[in-house]
Amino acid sequence: MTESNLELSKIKWRCRRGTKELDFLLLAYFNQKYTTADQEDKEAFLRLLELQDPSIIDYFAKPKKIKDQKIQKVISDILGDVESYQIK
């Protein structure tokens, strides 16, 4: 099943969180990977968008601690791995 343009517009709107960092990360995934992602990844991304901003930020800061493996995979796709963007 493919999403309609209206459904895609609604998902894209949900990627806009009000902070530049989250907007950048979530919109980049949506624009570059969402439409070609498999159904499980799409569902995980939609579950991610249901979370509050502090939880999403925490997921990006500590991706290894995410219990939902599908969301962890999406976060890893966004970050490039599960190491996060921490300064080392």
N, C-alpha and C positions, 0 to 999 in steps of 0.2 A: 504494500500500500504506500503510495506516495502522498506527501503532504501537498495541500493546495497552497497557492501563493498567499492566501489569507492566513493559513496556519503558520507558514514560514515567517510571515510578517509579525505575527503574535510572538513567536519564539524569539525572533530577533529583538523585539521590543523588551522582552523579559531579560535579555542579556545586558541591557542598560541598567546599571545598578546605582549610578550616582557617584561612583568613585572612578577616577580615571584608570586606576590600575585594574580593577575588576572589569570595567567596560572593555579595556584593551584586551585582556586575556580571554574573556568570554566571547566577545565579538570576533576575535581572531579565529577561535575554534569554530564558531558558527559559520563565518564566511569561508573558511578554508577547508573544513572537514565535515561539517554536519551533514550536508546533503549526500555525501558519498559514504558516510558511516553506516555500519550495519545496524540493524534494529536494536540490538542490545545496547550498543553505544549511544544511540539516540535516546533510548529510554533512560539510561544512566545520566546523560546530559540534562534531560528534562527534570530528573529527580534532583540533580545538583542545583538547578535554577529554582527549585521550590524552597531551598534552604535560605536562612537569613544570612545577610552579608558577613557577620562575624564568623559564622561557621564556614562559609566558603573561603574566607581569608585564612582561617586556621587550616583548612584542607590544603591550600597552596603552600602554607608555611611548613606543614608536617604531613606530606602525602603518604609516608610510610605507615602512619597511624590510622589511616582510613580503613574502617572495617568492611565497607561495601567495596568489593573488589572491582566491580564494574565502574563505579565512580572513580576509584583509584586509577583505573586504566585511562579514563577520560582526562583526569588531572595530569597523568603522566604524558598523555598525548599533547596536552597544552604546554606543559613545562619542558618536555623533551625527555624526561626521566622522572624518577621518584625522589630525587635529591632536593628538590625545591630551589627557591631563589635566595637562600640564606647566604649571608656574607660569611666566608670562612677564613 
